Amino acid sequence: MGFFISVANTGTLYPRMAKELVGLIDDLKFSLSTTDRDEYKAERGIDVYEKVIESLKLARSLGERPSIIATATPESIWGMEPVIRLAQELGVVVLLSCFPLAMETFSKLHSRRCCL
């Protein structure tokens, strides 16, 4: 019997443990719902935006396949395009989840053929 290991994290401790974790995690997710440092700090209560980016880059450099997990709310859905652009630059996938009220906004955004 094998296990599929999935870890969703903020990326703050990952650089310290990265080399020990190589090859042990099947699904490595980093939470990031904005590319604005101040918004990230307000959302999370900690000033570690750069640490998340560092963690994503480090994971990629170690041969891991990290992804960004982003949660869209009606207030934040308009900021998802920069998150997706960042993910493209870093060569990672974005897993986007929407709160129910954000779905209508997302539908409107997508219907305008925005680059999502």
C-alpha positions as CSV (number, residue, x, y, z in Angstrom):
1,M,0.0,0.0,0.0
2,G,1.4,3.3,-1.0
3,F,0.6,6.8,0.1
4,F,0.1,10.0,-1.9
5,I,1.5,12.8,0.2
6,S,0.1,16.3,-0.3
7,V,1.3,19.3,1.6
8,A,-0.2,22.8,1.4
9,N,1.9,25.4,3.2
10,T,2.9,29.0,3.5
11,G,6.4,28.4,2.4
12,T,7.9,30.0,5.5
13,L,9.7,26.9,6.8
14,Y,10.3,25.1,3.5
15,P,13.8,26.5,2.7
16,R,15.0,25.1,6.0
17,M,13.6,21.6,5.3
18,A,13.7,21.5,1.5
19,K,16.7,19.2,1.0
20,E,15.3,16.7,3.5
21,L,11.9,16.7,1.8
22,V,13.1,16.1,-1.8
23,G,11.2,13.2,-3.3
24,L,9.0,12.6,-0.3
25,I,6.1,14.9,-1.2
26,D,3.9,14.1,-4.2
27,D,1.9,17.3,-4.2
28,L,3.7,20.4,-2.9
29,K,1.4,23.5,-2.7
30,F,2.3,27.0,-1.6
31,S,-0.5,29.4,-0.6
32,L,-0.4,32.7,-2.5
33,S,-3.5,34.7,-3.4
34,T,-1.8,38.0,-4.3
35,T,1.4,39.3,-5.8
36,D,1.3,42.5,-3.7
37,R,3.5,42.2,-0.6
38,D,1.3,44.5,1.6
39,E,-1.9,42.7,0.6
40,Y,-0.2,39.4,1.5
41,K,0.9,40.7,4.8
42,A,-2.6,42.0,5.6
43,E,-4.2,38.7,4.5
44,R,-1.8,36.4,6.4
45,G,-0.7,38.6,9.3
46,I,3.0,37.9,8.5
47,D,5.4,39.6,6.2
48,V,6.8,36.6,4.3
49,Y,5.8,37.2,0.7
50,E,9.4,37.0,-0.5
51,K,9.9,33.8,1.5
52,V,7.0,32.2,-0.5
53,I,8.6,33.2,-3.8
54,E,12.0,31.9,-2.6
55,S,10.4,28.6,-1.6
56,L,8.7,28.2,-5.0
57,K,12.0,28.8,-6.8
58,L,13.9,26.5,-4.4
59,A,11.5,23.7,-4.9
60,R,11.8,24.0,-8.7
61,S,15.6,24.1,-8.5
62,L,15.5,20.9,-6.5
63,G,13.5,19.1,-9.2
64,E,10.1,19.3,-7.3
65,R,6.9,20.2,-9.0
66,P,5.3,22.8,-6.7
67,S,2.1,24.6,-7.4
68,I,0.4,27.8,-6.1
69,I,-2.9,27.4,-4.3
70,A,-4.9,30.6,-4.6
71,T,-8.3,31.4,-3.1
72,A,-10.4,34.0,-4.8
73,T,-13.0,36.0,-3.0
74,P,-15.2,38.7,-4.5
75,E,-12.7,41.2,-3.4
76,S,-9.6,39.4,-4.6
77,I,-10.7,37.8,-7.9
78,W,-9.5,40.8,-9.9
79,G,-6.0,40.2,-8.5
80,M,-5.8,36.7,-9.8
81,E,-4.4,37.6,-13.2
82,P,-1.0,38.8,-11.7
83,V,-0.9,35.5,-9.6
84,I,-1.3,33.5,-12.8
85,R,1.3,35.6,-14.6
86,L,3.7,35.0,-11.7
87,A,3.1,31.3,-11.8
88,Q,3.8,31.3,-15.6
89,E,7.1,33.1,-14.9
90,L,8.0,30.6,-12.2
91,G,6.9,27.6,-14.3
92,V,4.3,26.4,-11.8
93,V,0.6,25.6,-11.9
94,V,-2.1,27.7,-10.1
95,L,-4.9,25.8,-8.3
96,L,-7.6,28.4,-8.1
97,S,-10.5,28.0,-5.7
98,C,-13.3,30.5,-5.6
99,F,-15.7,31.3,-2.8
100,P,-19.3,30.9,-4.1
101,L,-19.8,34.6,-4.4
102,A,-16.7,35.0,-6.4
103,M,-17.9,32.5,-9.0
104,E,-20.3,35.0,-10.6
105,T,-17.5,37.6,-10.8
106,F,-15.1,34.9,-12.2
107,S,-17.7,34.1,-14.9
108,K,-18.0,37.8,-15.9
109,L,-14.2,38.1,-15.9
110,H,-13.8,34.9,-18.0
111,S,-16.5,36.0,-20.4
112,R,-14.6,39.1,-21.3
113,R,-11.8,36.8,-22.5
114,C,-9.3,38.1,-20.0
115,C,-6.0,36.3,-20.2
116,L,-7.0,33.8,-17.4
